[in-house]
Amino acid sequence: MAERHLHGATPPDAETADRRRAAIAAGHSDDPETAIRLCADPEPVVRAAALGALARLGSLTAAALGHAISDTAAEVRRRALELSVDTGICTTALLEDPDPTVVEVACWVAGERTDEADRSVRPLVRIATTHDDPLCREAAVAALGALGHPEGLDAVLSRLSDKPAIRRRAVLALAPFDGPEVADALQNALEDRDWQVRQAAEDLMLLIDGSDQETPSGETG
């Protein structure tokens, strides 16, 4: 996953901190009732902790997760997204979230959900090419690379002129793609002013060359 946003929230007051600890403890003490109750807590930090507790206990229902995904607090939506990766719940809508910290996590989830690629590729392309937040663009590029969907290639190629971290991510995201435009892009990246971009391009080209030179199965030298 791309470098994450830092969340500098104000520390909770003593009572909120106690409820958060109770939510976390519930997940380690086979106490789903407490976790379920705290999912309705007025404080987002407690609700997010309660979700994690239910997941740890194997008691997080699709209904509870779906409700959390539409929570008013970005902190809860982020936690719900993180817990949704291995579920069948569609989270593509959160690629349009107004909070960039949620969009960043939604991109990561989209990259893990190959079954949703046809639905997520267009929002990911939009984020990669137009989002104001560079961490969102980087996360979207990484997701497009993970999916390897043909509709994502042009967006990945376009990010080779973005900030250094995004250029590095774009080089890596070219791994599942092929064609002359990919070969040209990698060749150009070898001359990038950022050494990590150059190194990523060199490593990927060596990997591709190695794959091309492998002896086909069933044949001998």
Residue pairs with C-beta under 8 A, 6 or more apart in sequence:
1 108
1 139
1 142
2 104
2 107
2 108
2 135
2 138
2 139
2 142
2 165
2 169
3 135
3 138
3 165
4 104
4 135
5 100
5 101
5 104
5 135
7 75
7 101
9 45
9 75
11 17
12 20
12 43
12 45
12 46
16 43
16 45
16 46
19 38
19 41
19 43
19 46
20 43
20 45
20 46
20 49
22 34
22 38
23 34
23 35
23 38
23 41
23 46
23 49
23 50
23 52
23 53
24 49
24 52
24 53
25 31
25 34
26 32
26 33
26 34
26 35
26 38
26 50
26 53
26 57
27 35
27 52
27 53
27 54
27 55
27 56
27 57
28 53
28 56
30 57
31 57
32 53
32 54
32 57
32 59
34 53
35 50
35 53
35 54
35 57
35 59
36 50
36 54
36 59
36 64
37 50
38 46
38 47
38 49
38 50
38 53
39 47
39 50
39 51
39 54
39 64
39 68
40 47
41 47
41 50
44 71
44 73
44 74
44 75
44 76
45 75
47 68
47 71
47 73
47 76
48 73
48 75
48 76
48 78
48 79
51 60
51 64
51 65
51 68
51 76
51 79
51 80
51 83
52 79
52 83
54 60
54 61
54 64
55 83
60 83
62 87
62 88
62 89
65 80
65 83
65 84
65 87
65 89
66 89
68 76
68 77
68 79
68 80
69 77
69 80
69 81
69 84
69 89
69 91
69 94
70 77
71 77
71 80
74 97
74 99
74 101
74 102
77 94
77 97
77 99
77 102
78 101
78 102
78 105
81 91
81 94
81 102
81 105
81 106
81 108
81 109
82 105
82 109
84 91
84 109
85 109
85 112
85 113
90 116
90 119
91 106
91 109
91 110
91 113
92 106
92 110
92 116
92 119
92 120
92 123
94 102
94 103
94 105
94 106
94 109
95 103
95 106
95 107
95 110
95 120
95 123
95 124
95 127
96 103
96 123
97 103
97 106
100 131
100 132
100 133
100 135
100 136
103 127
103 131
103 133
103 136
103 139
104 133
104 135
104 136
104 139
105 139
107 124
107 127
107 136
107 139
107 140
107 142
107 143
108 139
108 142
108 143
110 116
110 120
110 123
110 124
110 143
110 147
111 142
111 143
111 144
111 145
111 146
111 147
112 146
113 120
114 146
114 147
117 147
117 149
118 149
120 143
120 147
121 144
121 147
121 149
121 151
121 152
122 151
124 140
124 143
124 144
124 147
124 152
124 155
125 140
125 144
125 151
125 152
125 154
125 155
127 136
127 137
127 139
127 140
128 137
128 140
128 141
128 144
128 152
128 155
128 156
128 158
128 159
129 137
129 155
129 158
129 159
131 137
131 140
134 162
134 163
134 165
134 166
137 159
137 162
137 166
138 165
138 166
138 169
140 155
141 155
141 156
141 159
141 166
141 169
141 170
141 173
142 169
142 172
142 173
144 152
144 155
144 156
144 173
145 152
145 156
145 169
145 170
145 172
145 173
145 174
145 175
145 176
146 173
148 176
148 177
150 177
153 177
153 179
153 181
153 182
156 170
156 173
156 174
156 177
157 170
157 174
157 181
157 182
157 185
159 166
159 167
159 169
159 170
159 173
160 167
160 170
160 171
160 185
160 188
160 189
161 167
162 170
164 194
164 196
164 197
167 189
167 192
167 194
167 197
168 194
168 196
168 197
168 200
171 185
171 186
171 189
171 197
171 200
171 201
171 204
172 200
172 204
174 182
174 185
174 186
174 204
175 204
175 207
186 201
186 204
186 205
187 201
189 197
189 198
189 200
189 201
190 198
190 201
190 202
190 205
191 198
192 198
192 201
215 221
